[in-house]
Amino acid sequence: MTFDRKDLSNDQLLAFYRSILYPRMIEEKMLILLRQGKISKWFSGIGQEAIAVGATLALQPDEWIMPLHRNLGVFTTRNMPLSGLFRQWQGAQEGYSKGRERSFHFGNREHHICGMISHLGPQLAIADGVSLAYKLRQEQKVSLAFTGEGGTSEGDFHEALNVAAVWDLPVIFLIENNGYGLSTPTDEQYRCISLVDKARGYGMEGVQIDGNNLLTVYDTIRGVRDYCIKNKKPFLIEAQTFRMRGHEEASGTKYVPSSLFDLWEKKDPVKNFEAFLVQAGVLDEAAVTAIRDEFRHTIETELELAGQVAPVVADTQAEIADVYAPVPAAGNTIDNSAPGFVPEGSRELRLIDAIKEGLHQSMQQQEKLVLMGQDIAGYGGAFKITDGFLAEFGKDRVRNTPLCESAILGAALGLSLEGFKSMVEMQFSDFVSVGFNQIVNNLAKIHYRWGQNADVVVRMPSGGGVGAGPFHSQSTEAWFVHTPGLKVVYPSTPMDAKGLMIAAINDPNPVLFFEHKALYRSISGAVPEEYYEIEIGKARLVQEGSDLSVITYGSGVHWVTEYAELHPGVSIDILDLRSLLPLDYEAIRASVERTGKVIVLHEDSLTGGIGGEIAAWIAEHCFDKLDAPVLRCASLDTPIPFSIELEKNYMANARLGGMVDRLLSY
Ligand SMILES: Cc1ncc(C[n+]2csc(CCOP(=O)(O)OP(=O)(O)O)c2C)c(N)n1
């Protein structure tokens, strides 16, 4: 292995040596601790250190890195205290994730390291978002995301590179090609000759390098960093290396031919660099011994320090409290939760116009709000909600996206790391399924895992009644209500839609904002002109009644209101939930207490719908107030069909009258 020191001074080379030796020695110690049962298993980076260390050395300390599971060298080179890392690996509450995450699946704002989720690929698009933030602020910075060669087979890789290329983002994508996925060799992973050849397909530059040569990695990434900043473009690097241990400690290496170990042992990144420094006269044997002794001592001291922690004590309140970022005190909040409330200064707007107004005023109020979605710029969005926004707010903040929901949601999280807010429009809520992972695993869990918030609103044009068939009509809210860390709102009136939109944008947590497409232009109502919030998590009593309660949201509110108008003899207590996560249990209880008979009504299919959850809660908490079983009126357990007649039959509304009669007969 030949090293080219270029203009690096002896002191710099010495510092580099310390940076690459330290993670190696830590892992060697960890292997002993693992055998002693004192540490949980992790994914070894032995043999690959030059990549993590070289990349981190080449970046500025305040540039975000998205490392993966083998990148201890990123954490050590960013000078994270080893005692903290040991606590993390031990699952201590004083660790970086309060005992909630394993090995390297955590991040830290102070060190500008974004923690991975196990799914690997989602890291890449977060780097897009961070770089977009740099670009919007005209900062001379890059972000850098790691992937293994296995991870390049994930759709996330493709989407993230494509977005970075199309948006001209200064992102460095760094492939660590270590020859194997878990046990899968490269010829079962991809067919191209070199992964770096993929760069050209995305319209970006790329280079393949020796990933075991620290100076090559450092020098390349330093140059690439300059290129990305100067040209405002992404760059792909494929670093060739080898995994000298099993996929994880304990999984063994039987599937790897021993000849490969012999070959790569000769290319050991630490030993080779050390030999070069000795040969160049930067180090001598005494210095090597002294540094190793110093590190041994530091590791022991830090380990000792790490051990001085209290045993984990589960505190349920603390666990629950950390799922969501604290919400700042709301400004102007309108409480319209009582029936018939119409604030002064209101005028009649359609649901769609109220949503638009909420979004528009938010764009005026929040300079750091960025809108992203397919066709939302010049075209104004599939439903024209953002029509005119491009001209007013410019293309930096109103962004057409390529067709890649997952990458855009990941980019939204990246923007959030840099203090931006974003709204991502799903063209139809059905398409959120291809961005599902980013929402339920990244956005939803990140605050609980390492205290980072995801300041993202996902707009979800949803629901049927428009004859649009199985993939443009679904009710997808239940997919998300099951996921702690998300908020789910579903307004049914224009006044609520505007206020909840503003509240969702002001909320630092990920909010899924459902908009019923069939109500967009069919429902009008009073909407105040001012900038106001409606509290997330508070239901609205549409009308008070005494015979039975219908607890519902979205289209259900209009179905039951219409039913009530046609049946004045039945006194119906109608509760519009407005928020599905969190739910307003007190309002539900109050309604049950008023009537003792309850139908939970929703357009979503029956099984696994939120109606089941509400019915269970009522049975558990209001049993003594009930005069009849809680009924669920929901749509059929079939996909939603296209033909109008079939769709009508699918809809819960078709069965509402029968359910009311059944309940009243108790
Ligand atoms: C979406 C997903 N599928 C499967 C896995 C299980 N898994 C964990 S690591 C790994 C191999 C990853 O290979 P590569 O990207 O080359 O990284 P390496 O582990 O070799 O560093 C697999 C299959 C996972 N974590 N995520």
The ligand as an ORCA input file, in Angstrom:
! r2SCAN-3c Opt
* xyz 1 1
  C     -34.245     -3.225      5.172
  C     -33.348     -4.204      5.832
  N     -33.304     -5.484      5.398
  C     -32.491     -6.372      5.997
  C     -31.704     -6.014      7.047
  C     -30.815     -7.030      7.751
  N     -29.402     -6.670      7.541
  C     -28.709     -5.957      8.431
  S     -27.189     -5.544      7.904
  C     -27.411     -6.429      6.475
  C     -26.329     -6.479      5.465
  C     -25.952     -5.116      5.030
  O     -24.934     -5.206      4.096
  P     -24.147     -3.943      3.646
  O     -25.075     -2.846      3.293
  O     -23.185     -4.346      2.614
  O     -23.402     -3.461      4.958
  P     -22.359     -4.255      5.859
  O     -23.138     -4.883      6.970
  O     -21.663     -5.229      4.992
  O     -21.451     -3.219      6.389
  C     -28.683     -6.990      6.423
  C     -29.184     -7.813      5.325
  C     -31.805     -4.675      7.488
  N     -31.103     -4.237      8.506
  N     -32.608     -3.814      6.870
*
